[in-house]
Structure formats: C-alpha cells, structure tokens
C-alpha cells in the first residue's frame, strides 16, 4: 500500500497529470529561491509510506529542466523513511529561479526493487571470467556499444 500524509497544512498531495504517467507531481509548500548555479532544498510538506519491495525515486520534471535548467539531486526514498519529502533542486543557469508555494517542482516515481539475499565475495579475476562467458560486454565500458559523440 502507498499512503501519503500531509505534514504541512498547505501541502499538496502528489498526483498524476494523466492516469498512466509514471510519475506523480510533487509541489513545494514554501517560497524559495534557487540561486544561479546553486542548489536549494525545497520542502513538499508530505510524507509517504512505501511497500517494502519498492522505493521512491525523486526525478526532475522535464519542463523545468528544458525551459529553466532546473535539475533534481539525491532522489531515493527507501521503504523505512516516513519523514518529510524534501527535494534538492540544482539551478544550472546564470539566473535565479523563483519557487512559489504550490509550484510543481519534481516528480515521485515508485519502482520495484530486487533485494539480493545471498551475496558472496569472489575474486575480481573470477568475476571477469564469469562475465566473459555470459556477456558480450565484459570489461568494455564507456562508449563500448558504438555510441559516438
């Protein structure tokens, strides 16, 4: 079960703009300024209870990113966290960004997770030998899939 609680009287519960959107919009419950090239932690005034096989990811809103250079940082909410959801906004522009109470500032996306139960340590050589047998990628990293700049 997913449950939201308003901690601040002026908080706005998350909601989807469209029924099948992945994310639910998160709104600010305060006025703030995200300084040019700076960051600010913005309170949503809400808390959430998440099922133990999920986590919540705080993600940018594409319109804020594209039109205003606003990004979101450190966006994982684990199952056990039930306090206020705050959003770290980064301003990648040379102009201050004004956040008004009620502005939609980010989105929350709920994702199922796989929690490994049996974790063992093996040598790096054994890991590489295993990877060479079961993958085509192996040690190949950045740009190895043919993506060019």
N, C-alpha and C positions, 0 to 999 in steps of 0.2 A: 504494500500500500504506500502511496505517495501522499504525504499530508503537508500542507503549508500552514503556517501560523503568522499572523501579523504581530510583530513586536512593537512597532511604532503605529500610532493612531492613523497617520497619513500614508502608511504603506499601501502599495497596490499589489495584489496577488498576481503572480505570473500568469500569463495567458498567451495562447497561440493566436497569431493573426489569421491563420487559416487552419482548418481542422486537421490536416495531415502534415503540417510543418514539423520539422524535427525539434526545433527549439521553441521555448516559451520566453516571451519578452520579460526582462527584469527592468524595473523602474527605480529611479532614485527617490529617496524620501527626504532629500535635503538639497539645498542650493550649494553649489561649489564651483570652483574654477580650477581647471586643469591647465596649468601654466604651459606656455610654449616650450616644447622639448622636455616637458616634465611629466610627472605622474601624480595621481591623487587616488586615495582610497575612498570610494563612494558607498554609503550605506543604503541598502534596499529596504531595511526595516522589516524583513521577513526571515523566517527560519523554515527549514524543510526536514522532514523525516524520510529517509530513503531506505528501500528494502536492502537487506544485507548482500544481495547478489548484484547490486548496482552501485554506481557512483554518479555524481552530477558533475558535468563539465560546464564551466562558465566560458562562453565563446563571444567573440565580437559580433556586433550587428554589421552586416555588410555595408549598409548605407552610411553608417558613421565612419567606417574605415575608408570607403571610397570617396565620400564627399568632404570629410573633416579630418582624416588622418588619425582617427582615434582607434586604438587597439586595446585589447584586454590581456592581462598577465596573470600568471599563477592561478589557473582556473580549475582546480579539482576539489570537490567536496566529497569526503569519504562518508560511508554509512554512519559512523558514530558521531559525526558532527551535527549538532542541533542548535547551534547559536546563530546569531545574525549572519546573513549572507552579505558580504561586502565585496565590491568589485574594484580591482585595480585597473584604472584607465591610464593609458600612456598616450600622450599627445606628441605626434611625430611632425608637427608643423611649427612654424615660427609665429603662430598666432594663438593667444589664449583661447581655450574652449570653455564656454559657459554651460554648466549643467544646472537645470532648474528642477525643482521638486516635481515629480511626475514624469520627467523625461525617461524614455526607454533608452537604457544605456548598454545593455548586453543581453545575452540570451542564455538560458539554462537548458542543457541537453542531458537527458538521462540515458546512460549506457550500461548494458550488462557487462560484467567482467568475469574473467576466468581467474580464480584464485588457486594457484598451484598448491597441492597438498604434499607432494613428495618432491622436495628439492634436494638434489645431491650436488656435490662438488666433484668435478673431473678436471683433468689437466687441460690446458689450452690446446696442446697437440691432439689430444683425443677429441676435443670439441671440433677442431679443424678437420680431422679425419672423418668425423661423423658428418659434418656439413658438406664436405666434398662428395660424399657418397649419396647424400639425399637432396642436394640443391645444385642448381646451376650457377649460383652466385658465389658461394664460398667466401673468399676474402675480398672480393670486389665490392667497393663501396661507392662513394660519391661519383655520379656520372656513369656508372658501370652498365646502366640499362640503355645507353645510347642517347640520353637526353643531352642536348647541347645548348649552350647559351646563345 
